[in-house]
Structures are given as structure tokens and as C-alpha cells.
Amino acid sequence: MIKNSSYTFDYFQPLEYRFSLDSVFLAQKVAQLIENEVRPANLKVLDLCAGCGIIGFELALHSLHKLDIDFLEVQEIYQSYFLKNKEMIYPDARADQYRFLNLNYKNLLAGEFENSYDLIVSNPPYFFKDEGLLSPSDFKNRCRFFLDSDFKTLIRAIIFSLKPMSSAYVLVRSGIHHGRSPIDEINKILGAKGCAQNIDNIRGTDIIQIRKEIQ
């Protein structure tokens, strides 16, 4: 892990649900990966299921590229925390450089988002709604479980909104205890539109790279 000179672990966030190190490690891993690829100097990035912006802001801190990042999050409660984090880290950023989009990821399937992003990063909910006990807190449940939409829609939204020959990096918990193989499920959803592979593991959670093919 790379130690930041400031900000890391000091983000504004809801007390009821705290971000994990998985998000920090994913951002650092992706920052390293994209430096080894031939890419435009300025990248349009999507932090999907962004919460208060941890992955996107960490990625911007570590990447040598100039990043314009959309932070898409379905729960409006996160917006005030996101804005505080943005002001803390990038007070002089352009108004459109780091945008909070209070949307369900199924909205990415609208035509305006087609082929939009050079890079997508995501730490989505880990569990299907029938794979564990729900909390009394609706907020926590929506963070942990696919309740606002479903896994298939998430993958379809990712491949639709990626530019051709671009990649997404998604944290996915193994489904072995529930008789599922997430990597097989993802490749089945993608069909000829793309391919997925497991490229690393963070504390028991897989990093899945989803690559969009030329259509």
C-alpha cells in the first residue's frame, strides 16, 4: 500500500457506514495499472457506486493522468460528504471536473452515457439480497446488498458506458459459498461485447477487469 501525504483515512463519511481499505487499495492498484498503458493524457473516469468519493479521489491523488471524474451514487445522503471531501482535497477544481451524479446505475443505459468513459472503477454492493441477513438500517442494506437494482444491470451499465477498448475495475466478492461463479456470470452477461478476468485479490475480494471490445 502507498501512504498518502495527507487525506487518506480522514474523509468525511457517514458514521453509520464507514469505507473499507478495499476502496483505497483498489484505487492504488488501478493508478499503477493505467500508468503502464498507452492512454490519452486526460481521462474521463466513472466512480460507480461512489459513496462519498473515496475511490475516485484516491485515484486522482495517485494517478499521473489528468482525470475528470463522475461519481455516481444512488443514495443522496452521500452528496454532502462528497462535497466536503472535494472541497478539502481539490478546492480549486473546475466545477465539472469532479461531479456527483445522484443516479441509479441503471440510468447509465440511457443513450447519453453510451461509450462515455475511458475508465470505470467500482466497489459495488457485495451481496445479493438473498445471501445474508438484512440490517434494520435501510441505508446499510443498500450499501451491502443489491437492492436498488441488480448485478446483471450493473455489468450491462458498465459495458454500455465504457468506450471501446477501455476497461473497468470492479471489486467482486466470491460467490462460491452460494454456488455462484461471478467471473462466469460476468462473461455470460457481456457476451461478445467484452471480456472479464480476475487480475488480483484484495483481502479476499477479487479485482475483476472488464474490457470492452470494438463494436
N, C-alpha and C positions, 0 to 999 in steps of 0.2 A: 504494500500500500504506500502511496505517496502522501507525505504530510504537507498539507497546505500551510502557507504562512499565516493565513487568517481565515475566518468564516466557517470552515468545516466544523461540524458538530455544534454550531452556535446559531442555527437557523431558527427563525420564528416558525412555530408549528403548533397545532392543537395539542393540549395536554392529554387529551383522551386517546390519541393515537400518534405515536412517535415514529419517525422514519428509522429504517434499519441501515446497518452498514452495507447491506446488499446494494443499495442505491449508489452509495459512494464508490464502491468497488467497481460497479458496472460502468459508471462514468469514466473512471480512470482507465479501465480496460479499453473502452471504445476510443478514448482520446489517443491511446497508444496505437490502436489498430489503424485509425484513419490517417495517422502521420506516415504510415508505410504504404499508403495507396495514392495513386495519381488522382487528385481531385481539384475542383476549382478552389481558388483562394477563399471565396466567400460561400459558405454553405447554408442552405435553408434546412433547418432541423425541426423535427417534431418530438417533443417530450410528451408521450402518450400515457394517460392516467398519471398526470404530473404531480398531483397533490400540491404541496407548497413550492415545488420547483427544484427539488434537491438535485435530481439527475442532470437536468438542463444547465443549472448554474454551475455544478461541479464540472460538467463537460466544458463549459465556456472557460472556466478557470484553468483547466489543464490543456486545452487544445491550442495549437499554434494557428489554427484557421480562424478567420472571422466568421462568426456564427450569428445568423438571425434565427431565433428560436420561437416557435409557437408552443405554448404549454397548454395542452388540452386536458381538462378535468371536469368531470360530471358534477362533482359536489361543490356548490357555490361557496360553502363555508371556507374553502381553502384560499379564495381570492384575496382576502385581506392579508393573510400571512404571506402569500406570494408577493404582493405589492411591497410589504415591509422588507422582504428579502431582496427584492430588486433594488429598492432604494438604498439598502445597506451596502450592497456589493457594487452596483452599477448606477450610481445616482445621476450620471451624465449620459446614460444610454439614450439613443433615439426612442421616441415614443413607440415606434413599430418594431424595434429590434428584439424585444422580449415581450411577447403578447400572451395574455391569459385568455384562453378560449373556454368559456363555461358551456361545454357541449358534451353530449353523449358521443362516444366514438363511432356509433352507427351513422352519425352525421357526416363522417368522412367519406361515406359512399356517395355523397352528392357530387355533381359534376365539377363544381368549383375547386374541389380538392384533388381531382384526378391528376396523377403524375406531378405532384407539387413538391415533394421533399427529396432532398439529396441524402438524408439520413433520418432514421427514426430510432429513438431509444424508449424503452418502456419497462416499467415494473408494475404489471397489472395485478389484479387480484389473483391469488394463488389457487383458490379452491372453487370448485363447482358447488352450487347451493345444497346438494345432497351429500356432500363429502365431509360434513362436520357439524358440530353444534353451533347454532346461531347465538349471538350475544343479545342481551336485552337492548343494546345500543344499535340503532339503525345505522348510525354513522360508521361504527366499527365494522358492521356487517358488510356495508357497501365497499369498504376498503379491502376486506379479506376475501369476499365471495363475489362471483359473477352474478350480480342481481340486477344491475341496470341494463345489461344486455347479456351476450353470451360469448364464449370463447371463439366460436366459428365466426361471428360477426367481427370480433377483434382482428382476427387474422385476415379476413376479407378486406377490412378497412385499411390495414397496413399495406397490403399488396396493391390496393387500388390507389392509394395516395402517394406511394413511392414513385420516384422517377425510374424509368427503365435502367437496368444495370446498377441500381443503388441497393443499399442494404438497411435492414432494421436489426436491432439487437434487443432481444426480449428475455427477461428473466422468467423462467417457467419451472415450477415445482414438478418433480417426478410424479407420475400418476400410477406408479407400479402397485401401490397398496390398494388402488381402486380398479385394477385391471385395465389401466389405460396406458398407452404409449404416446405422449404428447408429440414427439417428433414425427411419428407416423400419422397422427391426426392432422398435424400442420401440413405435411406434404400432400395429404389427400385433399385438404381444403384448397391448397394452392394449385394443384393440377399442373397444367403446362405454363401457368403464369409465373411460377417461381420455384425455388427450392429452399429447403431448410436443413441446417446441420447444427449439431451440438458442438460448440467450439471451446467451451470451458465450463467450470463449475465454481460457484461462489457459496461456500458454507452449506453445501448440499443442494443448492439451487442451480439449475443449468442455465447457461447463456446460449440462447438459440439465435443463430444468424439466419435471417430470411432475406434472400436475394431475389430481386425482381428481374425476370428475363426481358429481352426485347420483344415487344408485341407487334 
